[in-house]
């Protein structure tokens, strides 16, 4: 359900980076990185928000925060961030956008190459005359028709299709609208292989993330409440 598809995640480096950390601090470190990479922004430096995302109990937060700061996390302009984590996000986002642009250019070139042309005005030498149909003309006509009648672009969903799907699956229209605007505005319908993404699955994941992410009311972020007595809790992402 996340958007980590363009992050060059290096497991070995993450393991080495977590050496020496207590288990709860390592979990907090990994989850903070995942939040930044999946939402493409740092979290607000608010104890209740950070405790909930990092899955740290309030009484343990100051100790865990001190260890996180020892690993490079810091507060800046009201956000809790990490320099290398943000650099990774910026580098991978640029790499992904370059792939998207290259994929789009390739698709445009294919469409232009396979665009039907007008019928020839003259008759080639050796072409039979009379009313009898020529099988070669029929073959030529067929070869001039578009080859990619089921191309990825032909299946890119419209807002009406997304809205209808959301209505059928009890997804709020606001979530469906933000999903459509994000993917349409950033040209994310086609993956790096030039194929249409599974947008129905991604729409459900997007709505679930909207449902469980911290809400902002009058400038104050209110995360979902958590019951510490339960093992299974809702994700905050």
C-alpha positions in Angstrom: 0.0 0.0 0.0 3.0 2.4 0.1 4.7 4.4 -2.6 8.2 2.9 -2.1 8.3 1.7 -5.7 10.9 4.3 -6.7 13.1 4.1 -3.6 16.5 2.2 -4.0 16.2 0.4 -0.7 19.5 -1.1 0.3 18.9 -3.7 3.1 22.6 -4.1 3.9 23.1 -0.4 4.5 20.0 -0.3 6.7 21.2 -3.2 8.8 24.7 -1.7 9.2 23.1 1.7 10.1 21.1 0.1 12.9 24.0 -1.6 14.6 24.1 -0.7 18.3 20.5 0.5 18.5 18.1 -0.9 21.0 15.2 -2.8 19.3 12.6 -0.1 19.9 15.0 2.6 18.6 15.8 0.5 15.4 12.1 0.1 14.8 11.6 3.8 15.2 14.5 4.6 12.9 13.1 2.2 10.2 9.5 3.5 10.5 10.6 7.1 10.3 12.5 6.4 7.1 9.5 4.5 5.6 7.2 7.4 6.5 9.4 10.0 4.7 9.8 7.7 1.7 6.2 6.8 1.4 4.7 10.2 1.9 7.6 12.2 0.5 7.8 14.6 3.4 9.1 14.6 7.0 6.8 14.3 10.0 5.7 17.1 12.3 8.0 17.3 15.4 5.1 16.6 17.8 5.6 14.0 20.6 2.2 12.4 20.2 2.6 12.0 16.4 6.2 10.6 16.6 5.4 8.3 19.4 2.5 6.8 17.5 4.4 6.4 14.2 7.5 5.0 16.0 5.3 2.7 18.2 7.0 4.0 21.3 5.3 4.3 24.7 5.2 7.9 26.1 7.4 7.0 29.1 10.1 5.7 26.7 10.0 8.4 24.1 12.7 10.8 25.5 15.2 7.9 25.7 14.4 6.7 22.2 14.5 10.2 20.8 17.9 10.8 22.3 19.2 7.6 20.5 17.6 8.7 17.3 19.3 12.0 17.4 22.5 10.2 17.9 21.8 8.5 14.5 21.3 11.8 12.8 17.7 12.7 13.3 17.0 16.3 14.1 14.3 18.9 14.3 14.1 21.7 11.7 11.3 24.1 11.0 8.9 22.1 13.1 9.7 18.8 11.3 11.6 15.8 12.5 14.0 14.8 9.7 17.2 13.1 8.7 19.7 14.5 6.1 20.6 11.2 4.4 17.1 10.0 4.4 15.9 13.1 2.6 18.8 12.9 0.2 17.8 9.4 -0.7 14.3 10.5 -1.3 15.4 13.4 -3.6 17.8 11.3 -5.6 15.4 8.4 -6.1 12.5 10.7 -7.0 14.6 12.4 -9.7 15.6 9.0 -11.0 12.0 7.8 -11.1 10.8 10.9 -12.9 13.5 10.4 -15.5 12.2 6.8 -16.1 8.6 8.1 -16.4 9.6 10.7 -18.9 11.6 8.1 -20.9 8.6 5.7 -20.8 6.2 8.4 -22.0 8.6 9.5 -24.8 8.8 5.8 -25.9 5.1 5.4 -25.9 4.6 8.6 -27.9 7.1 7.5 -30.4 5.3 4.1 -30.8 2.0 5.8 -31.3 3.4 8.2 -33.9 5.1 5.3 -35.8 1.9 3.3 -35.9 -0.5 6.1 -36.7 -2.6 5.3 -39.8 -1.6 7.2 -43.0 -3.7 8.2 -45.9 -4.4 5.8 -48.8 -1.9 6.1 -51.7 -3.2 8.2 -54.6 -1.4 6.4 -57.4 -1.4 2.7 -58.4 1.9 0.8 -58.1 3.5 -0.7 -61.2 2.2 -4.2 -61.8 -1.0 -3.6 -59.8 -4.0 -5.4 -61.4 -6.8 -3.3 -62.8 -10.5 -4.0 -62.9 -13.1 -4.6 -60.3 -11.5 -7.7 -58.8 -10.3 -7.0 -55.2 -6.5 -7.3 -54.7 -5.5 -9.2 -51.7 -2.3 -7.2 -51.5 -4.4 -4.0 -51.1 -6.3 -5.6 -48.3 -3.1 -6.7 -46.6 -1.7 -3.2 -47.0 -4.8 -1.6 -45.5 -4.6 -3.9 -42.5 -0.9 -3.2 -41.9 -1.7 0.5 -41.8 -4.2 0.2 -38.9 -2.9 0.9 -35.3 -1.0 -2.1 -33.9 -1.5 -1.1 -30.2 -5.3 -1.1 -29.9 -4.9 -2.4 -26.3 -2.0 -0.1 -25.3 -1.6 1.0 -21.7 -2.8 4.6 -22.5 -6.1 3.2 -24.0 -6.9 1.9 -20.5 -6.0 4.9 -18.3 -9.0 5.5 -16.1 -11.0 8.7 -16.2 -12.2 10.5 -13.1 -15.8 9.1 -13.7 -14.4 5.6 -13.7 -12.4 6.2 -10.5 -15.5 7.8 -8.8 -17.7 4.9 -9.8 -15.2 2.3 -8.5 -14.9 4.2 -5.2 -18.7 4.4 -4.8 -18.9 0.6 -5.4 -16.2 -0.2 -2.8 -17.3 2.3 -0.1 -14.3 4.5 -0.6 -14.8 8.2 0.3 -15.0 10.5 -2.8 -12.4 12.8 -1.2 -9.9 9.9 -1.1 -10.7 8.9 -4.7 -10.3 12.5 -5.8 -6.9 13.0 -4.2 -5.8 9.6 -5.7 -6.9 10.7 -9.2 -5.3 14.1 -9.0 -2.0 12.7 -7.6 -1.7 10.1 -10.4 -3.0 12.3 -13.2 -0.9 15.3 -12.2 2.3 13.3 -11.8 1.6 11.0 -14.8 1.8 7.8 -12.6 -0.6 5.6 -14.5 2.2 3.9 -16.5 4.9 2.0 -14.6 8.6 1.9 -15.5 7.9 -1.0 -17.8 5.4 1.0 -19.9 2.4 -0.9 -18.5 -0.7 0.4 -16.8 -0.6 0.1 -13.0 -3.2 -1.9 -11.1 -5.0 1.3 -10.2 -8.0 -0.4 -8.5 -5.6 -2.1 -5.9 -3.7 1.2 -5.5 -7.0 3.1 -5.0 -8.0 0.8 -2.1 -4.5 1.2 -0.5 -4.7 4.9 -1.0 -8.1 5.1 0.8 -6.8 2.9 3.6 -3.8 5.2 4.2 -6.1 8.2 4.2 -8.3 6.5 6.7 -5.5 5.7 9.2 -3.1 8.6 8.7 -3.1 11.4 11.3 -5.7 14.1 10.7 -5.0 17.8 10.7 -7.6 20.0 12.3 -7.0 23.8 12.7 -3.3 23.2 12.1 -3.1 20.5 14.8 -2.2 16.9 13.8 -4.4 14.3 15.6 -3.1 10.8 15.1 -5.4 7.7 15.4 -5.8 6.7 19.1 -4.0 3.5 20.0 -4.9 0.9 22.7 -1.6 -0.2 24.2 -3.3 -3.3 25.7 -3.8 -4.7 22.2 -1.2 -6.4 20.1 -2.8 -5.7 16.8 -3.2 -2.0 16.2 -4.1 0.1 13.2 -1.2 1.3 11.1 -0.7 5.0 11.3 0.6 5.4 7.8 
